[in-house]
Amino acid sequence: MPKEVEDKVAAIEGVMSSKVNIVFDPPWDKDMMSEEAKLELGFL
């Protein structure tokens, strides 16, 4: 996935380069989701 994001961003006019870093700090949990996302995924 990081390579796909870098490729898409690099295709934007004026962007010279990009680097994607995936981090797990703070640990993700569903409380970080918007109400809309929770509703869409059936968490509400």
C-alpha distance matrix in Angstrom:
0.0 3.8 5.4 5.1 6.3 8.7 9.9 10.8 12.4 14.2 15.7 17.5 21.1 22.2 18.9 19.5 16.3 13.5 11.8 9.1 10.5 9.6 13.2 15.1 18.3 19.9 18.8 17.5 19.8 20.6 23.2 20.7 19.9 22.1 25.0 23.6 20.4 22.5 24.9 22.3 21.0 24.5 24.8 27.9
3.8 0.0 3.8 5.4 5.2 6.2 8.6 10.0 10.6 12.1 14.4 16.0 19.3 19.8 16.3 16.5 13.1 10.1 8.0 5.5 7.4 7.7 11.5 14.3 17.0 18.9 18.5 17.7 20.5 21.7 23.9 21.0 20.7 22.8 26.1 25.0 21.9 24.2 26.8 24.5 23.4 27.0 26.8 29.8
5.4 3.8 0.0 3.8 5.4 5.0 6.1 8.6 9.9 10.3 12.4 14.8 17.9 18.6 15.2 15.1 11.9 9.7 8.6 7.7 10.3 11.3 15.1 17.9 20.7 22.6 22.3 21.4 24.2 25.2 27.5 24.6 24.1 26.0 29.1 27.7 24.7 27.2 29.5 27.0 26.0 29.6 29.8 32.8
5.1 5.4 3.8 0.0 3.8 5.5 5.1 6.2 8.7 9.8 10.8 13.2 16.7 18.1 15.1 15.8 13.1 11.1 10.8 9.6 12.4 12.9 16.7 19.2 22.0 23.5 23.1 21.6 24.0 24.4 26.7 23.9 22.8 24.3 27.3 25.4 22.6 25.3 27.3 24.4 23.8 27.5 28.1 30.9
6.3 5.2 5.4 3.8 0.0 3.8 5.4 5.2 6.1 8.5 10.0 11.3 14.9 16.0 12.8 14.0 11.4 8.7 8.7 7.3 10.5 11.3 14.9 17.7 20.0 21.3 21.3 19.8 22.3 22.7 24.7 21.5 20.6 21.9 25.1 23.4 20.8 23.8 25.9 23.3 22.9 26.7 27.0 29.6
8.7 6.2 5.0 5.5 3.8 0.0 3.8 5.5 5.2 6.0 8.6 10.3 13.4 13.9 10.4 10.8 7.9 5.6 6.2 6.5 10.2 12.2 15.8 19.0 21.1 22.8 23.2 22.2 25.0 25.8 27.5 24.2 23.7 25.0 28.3 26.8 24.3 27.3 29.5 27.0 26.7 30.4 30.5 33.1
9.9 8.6 6.1 5.1 5.4 3.8 0.0 3.8 5.5 5.1 6.3 9.2 12.2 13.5 10.7 11.1 9.1 8.3 9.7 10.3 13.9 15.6 19.3 22.3 24.6 26.2 26.4 25.1 27.7 28.1 30.1 26.9 25.9 27.0 30.1 28.2 25.8 28.9 30.7 27.9 27.7 31.5 32.1 34.6
10.8 10.0 8.6 6.2 5.2 5.5 3.8 0.0 3.8 5.5 5.2 7.1 10.7 12.6 10.2 12.0 10.6 9.6 11.4 11.4 15.0 16.4 19.8 22.7 24.8 26.0 26.2 24.5 26.8 26.8 28.5 25.3 24.0 24.6 27.6 25.4 23.3 26.6 28.2 25.4 25.6 29.4 30.2 32.4
12.4 10.6 9.9 8.7 6.1 5.2 5.5 3.8 0.0 3.8 5.3 5.5 8.9 9.9 7.1 9.2 8.0 6.8 9.3 10.0 13.7 15.7 18.9 22.0 23.6 24.8 25.5 24.1 26.6 26.8 28.2 24.7 23.8 24.3 27.5 25.7 23.8 27.2 28.9 26.5 26.9 30.6 31.0 33.0
14.2 12.1 10.3 9.8 8.5 6.0 5.1 5.5 3.8 0.0 3.8 5.4 7.8 8.5 5.7 6.6 5.9 6.6 9.7 11.5 15.3 17.7 21.0 24.3 26.0 27.5 28.3 27.2 29.9 30.3 31.7 28.2 27.5 28.1 31.3 29.5 27.5 30.9 32.6 30.1 30.4 34.2 34.6 36.7
15.7 14.4 12.4 10.8 10.0 8.6 6.3 5.2 5.3 3.8 0.0 3.8 6.3 8.7 7.4 9.1 9.4 10.3 13.3 14.7 18.4 20.5 23.8 27.0 28.8 30.1 30.7 29.1 31.5 31.5 33.0 29.6 28.4 28.7 31.6 29.4 27.7 31.2 32.5 29.8 30.4 34.2 34.9 37.0
17.5 16.0 14.8 13.2 11.3 10.3 9.2 7.1 5.5 5.4 3.8 0.0 3.8 6.3 5.7 8.8 9.9 10.6 14.0 15.3 19.0 21.1 24.1 27.2 28.6 29.6 30.5 28.9 31.3 31.1 32.2 28.7 27.5 27.4 30.4 28.2 26.9 30.5 31.8 29.3 30.3 34.0 34.6 36.3
21.1 19.3 17.9 16.7 14.9 13.4 12.2 10.7 8.9 7.8 6.3 3.8 0.0 3.8 5.7 8.4 10.8 12.6 16.3 18.2 21.8 24.2 27.1 30.3 31.5 32.6 33.7 32.3 34.7 34.6 35.4 31.8 30.8 30.5 33.4 31.3 30.2 33.8 35.1 32.7 33.8 37.4 38.1 39.6
22.2 19.8 18.6 18.1 16.0 13.9 13.5 12.6 9.9 8.5 8.7 6.3 3.8 0.0 3.8 6.2 9.3 11.5 15.2 17.6 21.0 23.8 26.5 29.9 30.7 31.9 33.4 32.3 34.9 35.1 35.8 32.1 31.4 31.2 34.4 32.6 31.5 35.1 36.6 34.4 35.5 39.1 39.4 40.9
18.9 16.3 15.2 15.1 12.8 10.4 10.7 10.2 7.1 5.7 7.4 5.7 5.7 3.8 0.0 3.8 5.8 7.7 11.4 13.9 17.3 20.2 22.9 26.4 27.3 28.7 30.1 29.2 32.0 32.4 33.2 29.5 29.1 29.3 32.6 31.0 29.6 33.0 34.8 32.6 33.3 37.0 37.1 38.9
19.5 16.5 15.1 15.8 14.0 10.8 11.1 12.0 9.2 6.6 9.1 8.8 8.4 6.2 3.8 0.0 3.8 7.2 10.8 14.0 17.2 20.5 23.2 26.9 27.8 29.5 31.0 30.4 33.5 34.3 35.2 31.5 31.4 31.9 35.3 33.9 32.2 35.5 37.5 35.4 35.7 39.4 39.4 41.4
16.3 13.1 11.9 13.1 11.4 7.9 9.1 10.6 8.0 5.9 9.4 9.9 10.8 9.3 5.8 3.8 0.0 3.8 7.1 10.4 13.6 16.9 19.7 23.4 24.6 26.4 27.8 27.4 30.5 31.6 32.7 29.0 29.0 30.0 33.5 32.3 30.3 33.3 35.6 33.5 33.5 37.2 37.0 39.3
13.5 10.1 9.7 11.1 8.7 5.6 8.3 9.6 6.8 6.6 10.3 10.6 12.6 11.5 7.7 7.2 3.8 0.0 3.8 6.8 10.1 13.3 16.1 19.7 20.9 22.7 24.0 23.6 26.8 27.9 29.0 25.4 25.6 26.7 30.3 29.2 27.1 30.0 32.4 30.4 30.2 33.9 33.6 35.9
11.8 8.0 8.6 10.8 8.7 6.2 9.7 11.4 9.3 9.7 13.3 14.0 16.3 15.2 11.4 10.8 7.1 3.8 0.0 3.8 6.6 10.0 12.8 16.5 17.9 20.0 21.1 21.0 24.4 25.9 27.2 23.7 24.2 25.8 29.5 28.7 26.3 28.9 31.6 29.7 29.1 32.7 32.1 34.6
9.1 5.5 7.7 9.6 7.3 6.5 10.3 11.4 10.0 11.5 14.7 15.3 18.2 17.6 13.9 14.0 10.4 6.8 3.8 0.0 3.8 6.5 9.7 13.2 15.0 16.9 17.7 17.4 20.7 22.3 23.7 20.4 20.8 22.7 26.3 25.7 23.0 25.4 28.3 26.5 25.7 29.2 28.5 31.1
10.5 7.4 10.3 12.4 10.5 10.2 13.9 15.0 13.7 15.3 18.4 19.0 21.8 21.0 17.3 17.2 13.6 10.1 6.6 3.8 0.0 3.8 6.3 10.0 11.6 13.9 14.8 15.1 18.7 20.7 22.1 18.9 20.0 22.3 26.0 25.9 23.0 25.0 28.1 26.7 25.5 28.8 27.7 30.4
9.6 7.7 11.3 12.9 11.3 12.2 15.6 16.4 15.7 17.7 20.5 21.1 24.2 23.8 20.2 20.5 16.9 13.3 10.0 6.5 3.8 0.0 3.8 6.9 9.4 11.5 11.6 11.8 15.3 17.5 19.1 16.3 17.4 20.1 23.6 23.6 20.6 22.1 25.4 24.1 22.6 25.7 24.5 27.4
13.2 11.5 15.1 16.7 14.9 15.8 19.3 19.8 18.9 21.0 23.8 24.1 27.1 26.5 22.9 23.2 19.7 16.1 12.8 9.7 6.3 3.8 0.0 3.8 5.7 8.1 8.6 9.7 13.5 16.2 17.4 14.8 16.7 19.6 23.1 23.7 20.8 21.9 25.4 24.7 23.0 25.7 24.0 26.8
15.1 14.3 17.9 19.2 17.7 19.0 22.3 22.7 22.0 24.3 27.0 27.2 30.3 29.9 26.4 26.9 23.4 19.7 16.5 13.2 10.0 6.9 3.8 0.0 3.8 5.7 5.2 6.9 10.6 13.8 15.0 13.0 15.2 18.6 21.7 22.8 19.8 20.3 24.0 23.6 21.5 23.9 21.8 24.7
18.3 17.0 20.7 22.0 20.0 21.1 24.6 24.8 23.6 26.0 28.8 28.6 31.5 30.7 27.3 27.8 24.6 20.9 17.9 15.0 11.6 9.4 5.7 3.8 0.0 2.9 4.9 7.6 11.1 14.4 14.7 12.7 15.6 18.7 21.9 23.4 20.9 21.2 24.9 25.0 23.2 25.3 22.9 25.3
19.9 18.9 22.6 23.5 21.3 22.8 26.2 26.0 24.8 27.5 30.1 29.6 32.6 31.9 28.7 29.5 26.4 22.7 20.0 16.9 13.9 11.5 8.1 5.7 2.9 0.0 3.8 6.2 9.2 12.5 12.3 10.4 13.7 16.7 19.7 21.6 19.3 19.3 23.1 23.6 21.9 23.7 21.0 23.2
18.8 18.5 22.3 23.1 21.3 23.2 26.4 26.2 25.5 28.3 30.7 30.5 33.7 33.4 30.1 31.0 27.8 24.0 21.1 17.7 14.8 11.6 8.6 5.2 4.9 3.8 0.0 3.8 6.6 10.3 11.0 9.9 12.8 16.3 19.0 20.8 18.1 17.7 21.5 21.9 19.7 21.4 18.7 21.3
17.5 17.7 21.4 21.6 19.8 22.2 25.1 24.5 24.1 27.2 29.1 28.9 32.3 32.3 29.2 30.4 27.4 23.6 21.0 17.4 15.1 11.8 9.7 6.9 7.6 6.2 3.8 0.0 3.8 6.9 8.2 6.9 9.3 12.9 15.5 17.1 14.3 14.0 17.8 18.1 16.0 17.8 15.3 17.9
19.8 20.5 24.2 24.0 22.3 25.0 27.7 26.8 26.6 29.9 31.5 31.3 34.7 34.9 32.0 33.5 30.5 26.8 24.4 20.7 18.7 15.3 13.5 10.6 11.1 9.2 6.6 3.8 0.0 3.8 5.5 5.9 7.9 11.5 13.4 15.4 12.7 11.5 15.3 16.1 13.8 15.0 12.1 14.7
20.6 21.7 25.2 24.4 22.7 25.8 28.1 26.8 26.8 30.3 31.5 31.1 34.6 35.1 32.4 34.3 31.6 27.9 25.9 22.3 20.7 17.5 16.2 13.8 14.4 12.5 10.3 6.9 3.8 0.0 3.8 5.2 5.4 8.8 10.1 12.0 9.5 7.8 11.5 12.6 10.5 11.5 8.5 11.0
23.2 23.9 27.5 26.7 24.7 27.5 30.1 28.5 28.2 31.7 33.0 32.2 35.4 35.8 33.2 35.2 32.7 29.0 27.2 23.7 22.1 19.1 17.4 15.0 14.7 12.3 11.0 8.2 5.5 3.8 0.0 3.8 5.4 7.9 9.1 12.0 10.5 8.8 12.2 14.1 12.9 13.4 10.1 11.3
20.7 21.0 24.6 23.9 21.5 24.2 26.9 25.3 24.7 28.2 29.6 28.7 31.8 32.1 29.5 31.5 29.0 25.4 23.7 20.4 18.9 16.3 14.8 13.0 12.7 10.4 9.9 6.9 5.9 5.2 3.8 0.0 3.8 6.6 9.3 11.5 9.8 9.6 13.2 14.3 13.5 14.9 12.3 13.7
19.9 20.7 24.1 22.8 20.6 23.7 25.9 24.0 23.8 27.5 28.4 27.5 30.8 31.4 29.1 31.4 29.0 25.6 24.2 20.8 20.0 17.4 16.7 15.2 15.6 13.7 12.8 9.3 7.9 5.4 5.4 3.8 0.0 3.8 6.5 8.0 6.0 6.3 9.8 10.6 10.2 12.0 9.9 11.3
22.1 22.8 26.0 24.3 21.9 25.0 27.0 24.6 24.3 28.1 28.7 27.4 30.5 31.2 29.3 31.9 30.0 26.7 25.8 22.7 22.3 20.1 19.6 18.6 18.7 16.7 16.3 12.9 11.5 8.8 7.9 6.6 3.8 0.0 3.8 5.3 5.2 6.3 8.6 9.9 10.8 12.3 10.7 11.0
25.0 26.1 29.1 27.3 25.1 28.3 30.1 27.6 27.5 31.3 31.6 30.4 33.4 34.4 32.6 35.3 33.5 30.3 29.5 26.3 26.0 23.6 23.1 21.7 21.9 19.7 19.0 15.5 13.4 10.1 9.1 9.3 6.5 3.8 0.0 3.8 5.5 5.1 6.1 8.6 10.0 10.5 9.0 8.1
23.6 25.0 27.7 25.4 23.4 26.8 28.2 25.4 25.7 29.5 29.4 28.2 31.3 32.6 31.0 33.9 32.3 29.2 28.7 25.7 25.9 23.6 23.7 22.8 23.4 21.6 20.8 17.1 15.4 12.0 12.0 11.5 8.0 5.3 3.8 0.0 3.8 5.5 5.1 6.1 8.7 9.9 9.9 9.3
20.4 21.9 24.7 22.6 20.8 24.3 25.8 23.3 23.8 27.5 27.7 26.9 30.2 31.5 29.6 32.2 30.3 27.1 26.3 23.0 23.0 20.6 20.8 19.8 20.9 19.3 18.1 14.3 12.7 9.5 10.5 9.8 6.0 5.2 5.5 3.8 0.0 3.8 5.4 5.0 6.2 8.5 8.4 9.4
22.5 24.2 27.2 25.3 23.8 27.3 28.9 26.6 27.2 30.9 31.2 30.5 33.8 35.1 33.0 35.5 33.3 30.0 28.9 25.4 25.0 22.1 21.9 20.3 21.2 19.3 17.7 14.0 11.5 7.8 8.8 9.6 6.3 6.3 5.1 5.5 3.8 0.0 3.8 5.5 5.3 6.1 4.8 5.9
24.9 26.8 29.5 27.3 25.9 29.5 30.7 28.2 28.9 32.6 32.5 31.8 35.1 36.6 34.8 37.5 35.6 32.4 31.6 28.3 28.1 25.4 25.4 24.0 24.9 23.1 21.5 17.8 15.3 11.5 12.2 13.2 9.8 8.6 6.1 5.1 5.4 3.8 0.0 3.8 5.5 5.1 5.8 5.2
22.3 24.5 27.0 24.4 23.3 27.0 27.9 25.4 26.5 30.1 29.8 29.3 32.7 34.4 32.6 35.4 33.5 30.4 29.7 26.5 26.7 24.1 24.7 23.6 25.0 23.6 21.9 18.1 16.1 12.6 14.1 14.3 10.6 9.9 8.6 6.1 5.0 5.5 3.8 0.0 3.8 5.6 7.8 8.5
21.0 23.4 26.0 23.8 22.9 26.7 27.7 25.6 26.9 30.4 30.4 30.3 33.8 35.5 33.3 35.7 33.5 30.2 29.1 25.7 25.5 22.6 23.0 21.5 23.2 21.9 19.7 16.0 13.8 10.5 12.9 13.5 10.2 10.8 10.0 8.7 6.2 5.3 5.5 3.8 0.0 3.8 5.7 8.1
24.5 27.0 29.6 27.5 26.7 30.4 31.5 29.4 30.6 34.2 34.2 34.0 37.4 39.1 37.0 39.4 37.2 33.9 32.7 29.2 28.8 25.7 25.7 23.9 25.3 23.7 21.4 17.8 15.0 11.5 13.4 14.9 12.0 12.3 10.5 9.9 8.5 6.1 5.1 5.6 3.8 0.0 3.8 5.5
24.8 26.8 29.8 28.1 27.0 30.5 32.1 30.2 31.0 34.6 34.9 34.6 38.1 39.4 37.1 39.4 37.0 33.6 32.1 28.5 27.7 24.5 24.0 21.8 22.9 21.0 18.7 15.3 12.1 8.5 10.1 12.3 9.9 10.7 9.0 9.9 8.4 4.8 5.8 7.8 5.7 3.8 0.0 3.8
27.9 29.8 32.8 30.9 29.6 33.1 34.6 32.4 33.0 36.7 37.0 36.3 39.6 40.9 38.9 41.4 39.3 35.9 34.6 31.1 30.4 27.4 26.8 24.7 25.3 23.2 21.3 17.9 14.7 11.0 11.3 13.7 11.3 11.0 8.1 9.3 9.4 5.9 5.2 8.5 8.1 5.5 3.8 0.0
